[in-house]
Amino acid sequence: MEARSAFATAIENQLRQAGKDTRVQLDGDQRDVLRIDWQKVSRRDLHAFFNSATANDQAELLGLRTIVVSSGAQRWDYNVARQSLVWSPSQQ
């Protein structure tokens, strides 16, 4: 759990240092969902993030099941084990 929390904090710091307006937190009963609120996320940002070792290798090693990125109007659910991304309108 502590490793996942440190990972979430590191991701948020990394994205903010790159000038991205984000908030990152763990969610779910097992804290195995990484939730990223990312205003003004672009396709390029999503592609780079989900194709990085961070989203794939590190998330899987830490036991994260899903990474959810939401921009307010849109939402992307990434299944870490299958490396599968699904888009949907946001439920907010």
N, C-alpha and C positions, 0 to 999 in steps of 0.2 A: 504494500500500500504506500509506504513512504517513497519507494522508487518511482511509482506511478505519479505521485504528487510532485516529486522533484522534476520528473519528465515534463509534466504539464507546465510547471513554472518555467522550465528552460525553453520550451516551445514558445510560450508567450513572450518571454524576454527576447528570443531570437527574432520573432516576427516584428515585435515593436522596434527593435534596433534597426530593422530593415525598413522602418517607416510604415508598417502596416497597423491599422487600427483594429486590434484584436483583444478578446478576452477569452482565456482558456481555463477550463475547469473539468474535473472528473465528475461523472454522473453514473447512475445505475446502482442497483443494490450491491453489486460486487465492485463498484467503482472501476468498471472495465470499459466504460464509454468515455472517450475524450471528446468534449464538446468545445467547439471553437466558434465564437461569435465574431465574425469578420466582415465588417462593413466595407462596401466597395471592393469586394474580392473580384478579381478578374479571372478569365479562363486560364491565362498564362500562370497566374499565381496558383490556381488549383492544380494545374498540370504539374508544375514544378514541385509543389508540396507532396502530392500523392505519388509521384514517381521518385521521391527521395528515399534514401535509406532510413530517414527518420520515420516516415509514415509506414514503411514496410518492415524493415528488420527490427528496429528498436521497439516499435509498438508491439510487434508480435512477441519479442523476447520478454516484454513486461506483462504479457497476458492481456493486452487490450483487445477487445472484441470488435469495437466499432469506433470510427472517428466520424463525428458529425460536424459539418461546417455549415453555418447558417449566416446569411447576409441580411436577414429581415424578410425579404421577399422570396428568397429561394433557399433551398436546403439540399445538401449533398450528404448521403450516408455511404461511408466507405467500410466495407467488410474487410477487416485486416487479413483474416485467414485466406479468403478467396481472392483478395486484391481486386475487389469489385466495387465500382462506384455507381450509385443510383441517385439521380436528380429528382426533386419534387418541389412543387410550390410549398412555401413555408406554411406551417400550421399556426403561426402566431396571430 
